[in-house]
Amino acid sequence: MLRFGSLEIAGPALLAPMSGITDRPFRRLIRRCNPSAVGLYTSEFISAEALWYNSQRSVLMMRSDPDEIPFAVQLFGRDLDRMVNAGEMAQKAGAQLVDINCGCPAPKVVKRGGGAALMREPEHFSQLVEAMVKALSVPVTVKLRAGWDENSINAVEFARRAEDAGASAVAVHPRTRRKPYSGDADWSLVARVAQAISLPVIGSGDITTAEQQKELFETSGCAAFMVGRGAIANPFVFRELAAARAGEQVPQAGKGERITLLAAYAELLAEDLPRRAHLGRLKNFANRMVSPWETPELRRRLLHCDSPERLLDEVRRTVETAA
Ligand SMILES: Cc1cc2nc3c(=O)[nH]c(=O)nc-3n(C[C@H](O)[C@H](O)[C@H](O)COP(=O)(O)O)c2cc1C
């Protein structure tokens, strides 16, 4: 059985944290599409700074469902006291694991020393992990990038530091902050991290198929992996990967299933969010989900939809007429 510290992880395929995507409705959708096939659900990243000021929006982002097990909250920030406070709030809200974001490339995050900027401050990083581990009773993990840029690939050093500071697992998205999502993820770096520490290592980047899953287990030495964009493009991906691990065949989700899914997601969003926010999230998801049929024209039309109903109609029309 896979464990991160004291926490049992239900399987090696984990849902990657994605800002603007992995909110409670999306995680519900993923659960519905992939019963028992997701090892860990993680929130979007949440600002420790905002939680310090008790921002209700950020507090609500920590909500989870009783059957969402195990559930992790990911936090970003630099300040020790604020991160510890945020960790305590997450724990109180029901998080069974707290993850520290050390990979976000967004200027508004790194300008304040959080996200990927933590990978420029080794000593501070160690102190932060240590303080979080000491203060929290749930396991603490970190999610690293390869490093800040191509001249400072330091994920191995930071993974060792995380282990020394008491973290329970280390995730690595093997790209630098300067190349947020371009180029192939460098899985040989995940392998080097897995060799360097004895904690479970989680690889993150570009996994969407059973073949990739097989290759990464054979070559990287990682204990688990995350799926991010692959779960937006194909929300059934976890059940397909689980079937492949069990040596079974599972039919790929068809166009009709995906449209039904978008409608279900719209309903789940409506339960959780005010209509305006709901439409924004739906557009974000639809834009990514329609990638197999995407055209600049479709993107433009989706952007201009002024209601969830209209957006669903647009996607339905496009997908049904596509080859
Ligand atoms: C829209 C989007 C939002 C993301 N937000 C976060 C985040 O909040 N925290 C984080 O650690 N990584 C975030 N990531 C990075 C993913 O967790 C993942 O490491 C990366 O996308 C590579 O995996 P993939 O190829 O499976 O998508 C985000 C990625 C995307 C595409």
The ligand as an ORCA input file, in Angstrom:
! r2SCAN-3c Opt
* xyz 0 1
  C      -4.403     25.368    -15.674
  C      -3.307     24.858    -14.792
  C      -3.244     25.256    -13.473
  C      -2.238     24.772    -12.636
  N      -2.240     25.124    -11.328
  C      -1.349     24.556    -10.473
  C      -1.437     24.781     -9.079
  O      -2.341     25.484     -8.579
  N      -0.508     24.182     -8.280
  C       0.498     23.374     -8.791
  O       1.317     22.855     -8.033
  N       0.575     23.129    -10.104
  C      -0.324     23.679    -10.941
  N      -0.276     23.370    -12.266
  C       0.728     22.390    -12.735
  C       0.134     20.977    -12.729
  O      -0.163     20.528    -11.430
  C       1.090     19.965    -13.390
  O       2.271     19.844    -12.612
  C       1.475     20.377    -14.812
  O       0.344     20.826    -15.534
  C       2.118     19.206    -15.582
  O       1.267     18.103    -15.597
  P       0.249     17.741    -16.832
  O       1.105     17.647    -18.070
  O      -0.341     16.423    -16.396
  O      -0.733     18.859    -16.929
  C      -1.246     23.867    -13.127
  C      -1.328     23.476    -14.463
  C      -2.336     23.943    -15.292
  C      -2.389     23.472    -16.713
*
